[in-house]
Amino acid sequence: MLRRDFLSSLVAAATGALPGARSGDAPDRMTLGLDELHDQSKAALCEQLASRVQQLSRDVEILTRELAEADQQRSQIFGVVHAMRSPLACIDVRTELMRYADGGMSDELRRHLDMNARSCRSLAELINDACAAGRRSAGIA
């Protein structure tokens, strides 16, 4: 009811009706004014909503493209990281074979092989973590 009174006062001001005028003084003019104002506000609201829906649709399209691109990049990175496993495994096995081989190995060479073995284990952990994260982000169990 308050909204109708507010709209009536707006129409009265727009149509030049006196503030003290009774609603029966100009029923057709006031009713037409309210209906027109109501229709205009509906049309303006519909235009705003349509504009917002169009903007949201464009945003969804952009985000969909960006998501597809990010997924493709993730797949490429995952493939590269996964491909690093085989050469690393070869290096690790050869390092271990050399560390435990019989023969006259200097302390310095043994120390370097130990460092190499630790580096291989650290890199293998990083690769395994990256592969696990890639599987999780792709929804692979």
N, C-alpha and C positions, 0 to 999 in steps of 0.2 A: 504494500500500500504506500509506503514511503517513496518508493521508486516512481510510482505513478504520479504522486503529488509533485515530486521533483521534476519529472518530465512535463507535467502540466504547467508548472511555473516557468520552465524554459520556453515552452511553446507560447505561453501568454506573453512572455517578454519579447519573443521573436515576432509575434503577430501584432504586438502593440496593444494587447488587452490591458485593461487597468488592473492593478493588483487587487483591488477590492471587488472586482467583477465576479458575479456568481457564475457557476458552471452552466446555468441555463441561459445566460446572456448571449452566448455565441457557440452553441453546441457543435454545429457542423464545422466551423472554423477550427475549434480546439481539437476535435476528434481527428480531423484530417491532418492537422499539424502533428499530433502525437503519433498517428499511424505512419506518416511520412518519416518522422524522426526515428521511429522504431525500425522501419524498413531500411533507412540509411545506415543505422548503426549495425543492423544485421549484415548488410552488404559489406560494410567496412570490415567487420569482424571476419566474414567469409574470405575477403580478399587477403587479410593478414594471415589467416590460417592457411590459405592456399599457397601464399608466398613462403611461409615457414615450412610447409610440407615439401615444396620444391627444393628449398635450401637443404633440408634434411636428406632428401633423396640424392642430391649432388654430393653431400658429405658422405653418405653411405657408399656411393660409387667410388669416391676417392679412397675411402678407407678400405674398401674391398680390393682395389688395385694394389694399395700399399701392403695389405696383408698377404696377397698372393706373391708379391715381389719379395717380401720378408721371408715367406715360407720357402721360396725358391733359393734364396741366399742361405737360409738355414740348412736346406738339403745339400747344397754345394759344400758348405763348411763341414757338415757332418760327414760327407763322403771323403773329403780330404783328411779329416782327423782319423776316420776309420782306416783309410789307406796307409796311415803312418804306423799302424800296428805291426804289419808284416816285417818291414825293414827293421823296426825297433826290436822285434823278437829275435831276428837274426843277429843283430849286434849284441843283444843281451846273452844269447846262447854262446856265441863265440868268446865273449868276455869271460863268462863263467868257465868255459873249457880252458881258456888260457890261465885263469887264476888257479885252477886246481891241477894243472898239468905238472907232471914230474919234470924235474930238470933244474938247472942252475939259473934261477930267475933272481935278478937283483931286487933289493928292497924298494928301490925307486920304481921299478917297473911294476912290482906288486902293488905299491901305493897308487899308481896311476890306474891300474886295472880295478882296484877297489873303488876309486872315485868314479870310474866309468860305470861300474855295476850300480853304484848308488844313483848316478844320474839316469841310468836306464830305468831303474825302479821308479824314480820320481816322475820321469816322463811318461812311463806306462800308467801311473796313477792319474796323471793329468788327462791322458788320452781316454782312459776308462771313465773318468768323471765327465769329460766332454761328451763321450758317446752316450752315457746314461742320461745326461741332460737333454741331448738331442732326441733320444727315444721318448723321454717324458714329454717334451714339448710337441712331439709329433703324435703323441697318444699311443705309442707302441709300448707294450708291456715288457 
